[in-house]
Amino acid sequence: MDLELATRAEYELAGLDAQGVIGRFPKTWILPRAERDAWIIGVLAIRGIKVDREMVRAIIQDGAEPRCSRQERVFIAGLDRALDRILSRGRAGRLPGGRFASDLFETVTRGLPRFTNNHLRRDQPWDALRNVTYPKPDAIVGMLERLAPEQNYRELPVVFDKLHPVRVGFRAMWRLARVAPFPDFNLMFAFLFMNAIHVASGYPLLMPQPSDRHLLESVVSGCVPRRIVQFESRMLDAAR
């Protein structure tokens, strides 16, 4: 099945690019409120935080929901702001760098005392994955600076020039997650970073699915991905 999915994604990505379908997809795109809510729910699930549509809607509309913890309230409102930033930057065609990922972290976690003046980790990440060796904290700032479009997202030019823009996003996501610059929620923000690259490159926002937490853990625990066929197939479906 994976081979069939990969073949379909390879063929159809090229075909849609040739038609200019994906490239112009988000330029005039206004994401409906229901889809924004679903996106927020899916992103939080990447870190195992479970909220429902009623909780999200109440926080966005009224700023309060008795069933929500303080962290959930902050993250729901923060992710809504982060989505605005991703779409706004994407419509302008501005590719993000590592600093933008850090800005998103500050945007989403604003109001949580444990992250006040604690945006970049000072020790091992709380959400560390097994079998992944993380860089020391004093290397993080420099690695974020180099994870930028001006530096080909730390790709060799000979490799970068042959990469499809969607796969540039996959590999940049992997690199950010392997740096794990934040005290926690690194997979979640790597997913946001990937989406910011895709939208700025003229591709649809990727809607998260319940299986994405395990998929991302598997991808990030392995070698830098050449492709992620599950994401490619989902993106193709979104572009239709």
C-alpha positions in Angstrom: 0.0 0.0 0.0 2.8 2.4 0.8 4.3 1.8 -2.6 1.0 2.5 -4.3 0.6 5.6 -2.2 4.1 6.8 -3.0 3.7 6.3 -6.7 0.4 8.1 -6.7 1.9 11.0 -4.7 4.9 11.3 -7.0 2.8 11.4 -10.1 0.1 13.7 -8.9 2.4 16.2 -7.2 4.1 16.7 -10.5 0.9 16.9 -12.4 -0.7 19.4 -10.1 2.4 21.5 -10.1 2.4 21.5 -13.9 -1.2 22.7 -13.9 -0.5 25.4 -11.3 -3.3 24.1 -9.1 -1.4 23.8 -5.8 0.7 26.9 -6.4 -2.3 29.2 -6.3 -4.4 27.3 -3.9 -4.0 29.3 -0.7 -3.6 32.8 -2.2 -7.2 33.7 -1.8 -8.0 31.0 0.7 -10.1 31.8 3.8 -10.1 28.9 6.2 -13.6 28.3 7.6 -14.0 28.4 11.4 -14.8 24.7 11.6 -11.6 23.8 9.8 -9.6 26.1 12.0 -11.0 24.4 15.1 -10.3 21.0 13.6 -6.7 22.1 12.9 -6.2 23.3 16.5 -7.6 20.0 17.9 -5.3 18.0 15.7 -2.2 20.0 16.5 -2.8 19.6 20.2 -3.3 15.9 19.8 0.3 15.7 18.5 1.4 16.3 22.1 -1.4 14.1 23.5 -3.7 17.0 24.6 -7.3 16.2 24.0 -9.9 18.9 23.5 -13.1 18.9 21.5 -14.9 21.4 19.2 -17.1 22.8 21.9 -14.1 23.6 24.1 -12.2 25.2 21.2 -15.2 27.2 20.1 -15.9 28.5 23.7 -12.3 29.6 24.1 -12.2 31.4 20.8 -15.5 33.1 21.2 -15.7 33.8 24.9 -12.2 33.2 26.3 -13.5 30.7 28.9 -14.6 27.1 29.2 -15.0 25.3 32.6 -13.7 22.0 31.2 -10.4 23.6 30.0 -7.3 23.8 32.1 -5.3 27.0 32.0 -2.8 25.3 29.7 -5.5 24.2 27.3 -7.0 27.7 27.3 -3.7 29.3 26.5 -2.8 26.8 23.8 -6.2 27.0 22.0 -6.1 30.8 21.9 -2.4 30.8 21.0 -2.7 28.3 18.2 -5.5 30.4 16.7 -3.1 33.4 16.6 -0.3 31.2 15.3 -2.5 30.0 12.4 -3.2 33.6 11.5 0.5 34.3 11.4 1.2 31.2 9.3 -1.5 32.0 6.7 -0.6 35.7 6.6 3.0 35.0 6.0 2.2 32.3 3.6 0.0 34.5 1.5 2.8 36.9 1.2 5.1 34.1 0.1 7.6 34.7 2.9 9.4 31.5 3.8 10.0 31.1 7.5 13.3 30.4 9.2 14.1 29.1 12.7 13.4 32.4 14.3 9.8 32.2 13.1 9.5 28.9 14.8 10.7 30.5 18.0 8.3 33.4 17.5 5.4 30.8 17.1 6.4 29.2 20.4 6.3 32.5 22.2 2.9 33.3 20.5 1.3 30.0 21.5 2.7 29.7 25.1 2.2 33.4 26.1 0.5 33.4 29.5 2.0 30.1 30.8 4.4 30.9 33.7 6.6 27.9 33.1 7.5 29.2 29.7 8.0 32.9 30.7 11.6 33.8 29.8 12.0 30.1 29.1 11.4 29.8 25.4 14.6 27.9 24.5 15.5 24.8 26.5 18.4 24.9 29.0 18.6 21.1 29.4 17.3 18.0 27.6 13.8 18.5 26.1 10.9 17.3 28.3 9.4 15.5 25.3 12.7 13.8 24.2 12.4 10.8 21.9 14.3 7.6 22.5 17.3 7.0 20.4 17.6 10.7 19.4 20.7 12.6 20.5 19.9 16.2 20.9 22.4 19.1 20.6 23.5 20.9 23.7 21.5 24.0 24.7 24.3 26.4 23.9 24.2 25.3 20.2 20.5 25.9 19.7 20.6 29.6 18.7 23.1 29.0 16.0 21.3 26.0 14.7 18.0 28.0 14.5 19.8 30.8 12.6 21.0 28.3 10.0 17.6 26.6 9.6 16.6 29.4 7.2 15.7 29.6 3.5 18.8 31.7 2.8 20.8 28.7 3.9 18.7 26.1 2.2 17.4 24.9 5.5 20.8 23.3 6.2 20.7 21.3 3.0 23.6 20.9 0.6 22.9 23.0 -2.5 23.2 20.0 -4.8 20.5 18.2 -2.7 18.3 21.3 -2.1 18.0 22.2 -5.8 16.5 18.8 -6.6 14.0 18.8 -3.7 10.3 19.3 -4.3 9.1 22.3 -2.1 6.8 20.0 -0.2 9.7 17.7 0.7 11.8 20.7 1.7 9.1 21.3 4.4 9.3 17.6 5.5 13.1 17.8 5.9 13.1 21.2 7.7 10.5 19.8 10.0 12.7 16.9 10.8 15.7 19.1 11.4 13.8 21.4 13.8 12.4 18.5 15.7 15.9 17.0 16.0 17.3 20.3 17.4 14.3 20.3 19.8 14.9 24.0 20.7 12.0 24.3 23.1 11.6 22.9 26.6 8.5 20.9 25.4 6.1 20.5 22.5 8.9 20.2 19.9 7.0 17.8 17.5 4.0 20.1 17.6 6.0 23.2 16.7 8.0 21.3 14.0 4.6 20.4 12.5 3.7 24.2 12.5 7.0 25.1 11.0 6.5 22.6 8.1 3.1 24.0 7.5 4.5 27.5 7.4 7.0 26.4 4.7 4.3 24.7 2.6 1.9 27.6 2.7 4.6 30.1 1.9 5.6 27.9 -1.1 2.0 28.0 -2.4 0.7 24.7 -1.0 -2.3 23.8 1.1 -2.3 23.8 4.9 -1.9 20.2 6.1 -4.7 19.1 8.4 -3.4 16.9 11.2 -4.9 13.5 11.8 -5.1 11.3 15.0 -2.3 9.1 13.7 0.2 11.9 13.2 1.7 11.8 16.7 3.0 8.3 16.1 3.9 9.1 12.5 6.0 12.1 13.5 7.7 10.2 16.3 8.6 7.5 13.9 9.9 10.0 11.2 11.9 12.1 13.6 13.4 9.0 15.3 14.8 7.9 11.9 17.0 9.3 9.2 16.1 12.6 7.4 13.1 11.7 5.3 13.2 11.7 1.5 9.4 11.9 1.6 6.4 11.3 3.9 3.8 9.7 1.6 1.0 9.9 4.1 1.3 13.7 4.2 1.7 14.0 0.5 -1.4 12.0 -0.2 -3.4 14.2 2.3 -2.1 17.4 0.7 -3.2 16.2 -2.7 -6.7 15.5 -1.4 -6.8 19.0 0.1 -5.9 20.6 -3.2 -8.7 19.0 -5.1 
